């Protein structure tokens, strides 16, 4: 029985597992594919399947949809979601030749390579390092729908069921300051995003 070569997905997993700190990109150059918005992950899977099917694994090394983790608050629950950093774009580390260009360019959902004068242009090493480090390094951002002046109902803690107006928003810490009325005086109360919900 012939021993099969590891698939692109397995090689990428092994490469990611062995990477620590500095992202090494030894083989190939990074190119950017333009895709239909919302099809980035589908295009990534299609490219990986196509590379395996056409045996291009020795020339197409890695396919990345740049994402960052974001914490979304829905129904007072934290949900971690992957937000695309560059919607409509997929990064591919590859050796550019007629076969690889044709295979990737004609993947369903791809509209073309980012190019100058119809010639695909690779990203510089600095741009690649910046994008890949940005994906790994940043702590998840909290995505919330609060705005200054919104009226909120406090859902948790000693002030549960009190209502107040948002006076301050601290995105980094995931906190809001709400002015709550006690005995005719407005008192600022600091809350976690999860401790309040917007009044509709």
N, C-alpha and C positions, 0 to 999 in steps of 0.2 A: 504494500500500500504506500502510495506517495505521501510524503510529509508536506502538508500545505503550509504556505507562508502565512504568518499572522496577518489578519485583516488590517485595513487602515485604521479601523476603530480601536482594535487591540494595540496597535503600535502607538496610536495617539494616547491611549490610556497609560501605556507604559512610559511614554515620554513625559506626560504630565506628572506621573508619580515620581519620576526621577528628577524632575526640575525642582530646584530649591533656590529661592532668591532670584538671582539673575536669570532671565529667560534666554536660553541659548537657541539660536536659530542658525544652525550650521549649513544645512542644505537648502538650496533654492532661494528665491526671493518672494517677498509678500506682494501680492496683487489684490486689487479690490474689484469685486464683482458687484454690479448694480442689479438689484432684484426688484420684483414687485413688492411694495410695502406690505408687511404681514406674512410674506412667504419665506422670510430669511431661514427659519429652522427647517422648513420643508426643502428648500434649495440645498441646505447643508447636507441633509440626509440623502437627497438625490445625487449630489456630487459624490458623497462617500460610496454609495451603491454603484454609481457609474465608474468610479475609479477602480473598484474591485472587479466589476464586470469586464472592463476594457483592459485590465491588468496595467494600470498606470501608476500603481503604488510606488514605483521607483522614481516617479517624476512629480507626483502630487503628494505632498507630505502632510499637510495639515489644513483643516477648514475650520474657521472660527467665526461665530456670530458674536461680536463684542456686546457683553451684557454686564449690568451691575445689579446687585441685589437691592431691592427696595422693600420697605415694610409698609404695607397698605393696611389701613384700618377700616374694616367693614363690620358693621353690627357690633361695635365695641370689641372686636377680635383682631389680633395682629395676624396678617397673612404675609409671608415672604413671597415676593414675585420677582421675576427676572425682567428688568427693564432694558430694552435694546438701546445701546449708546448711540449707534448710527443706524436708525431705521432705514431699511431699503438697501443695506450694504452687507456683504459677506467678505471676509478676508481669507485668502488662500495662499499658502506657502507652497511654491511649485517651481519647476523648471519650465520656462515658457518655450514651447515649440509648436509646430503645426498641429500635432495630435492633441496635446493638452489644451491648446487654445480652442480647437474645434469642439472637443468633448465638453469643456466647461461652458463655452459660449452658447452651446446648443442644449444646455440643461434646462428643462421646463422651469419657468419662473425667472430665468436670468435674462436681463435686457442687454447686457454687454459688460465689457471690462471698462473701468475708468481709464481713459486714454487721452493722449495728445496726438493730433493728426492721425487718428485711427491706429495708433501704436500703443498697446497697453503699457502703462507706466508703473514700475514697482515703487513701493513705499520705501522711504529711507529707514535705516536701522533705528535711528532715534525715534521716528514716528511709531514704529512697531513696538519698541520697548515701552514707550509712553502708553500706548493703547493696552498692551498686555498687562503691564504693571497696574494700570488704573482699574482693570477688571478684577485683579486679585487683591489689591491693597486696601481699597476703601471699605470702610464699615458700611453696612446697609443704611440707606437713607430712609427716613420715615416719610411716606407720602400721606399727606392729610389734606382734608378739604376745608380746614378752618381758615378764616380770614379775620383781620382786625375788625372789631365792631360786631362780629357775629354774636347772637344770643345762644348760649349753650345751657344744657341741663347737666348738672354734675351727677354721675351715675355710680360713683364709688367713693368710699372714705367718709370722714366725719361730716362732710357737707353734701352728702347724697341727697338728691331731689331739690337742691337749691338751684336757682337759675341766676345767670350773670352774663356780663358782656366781656368778650375777649379784649384785653388791654395790651397784651404782649404775646408774641409767638417766638419760641426758641427752637428752631428746626434741629440744630445739632444735638440738643439734649432731649428732644421729643417732649418738650414741656410748653404749657401755655399759662399765662397769668389771667385770671378771671376776676372781674370786679363783682363781688357779691354784696348784696345789701343786708346789713345786720342792724337792727334797731335804728333805721333811718340813716345809717352811715355806710358808704361803700368801702369794702375791705378787699384788698387784693389777695387772692388765693392761688398758689402755684399748684398746677395739676399736670399729671402725665396725660398725653394725648388720649390714652385709653380710659381716663376717668371722666370724660365729658363727651356728650354727643350734641350735634347741632340741632337746634330747634327748627322744625320745618314750618 
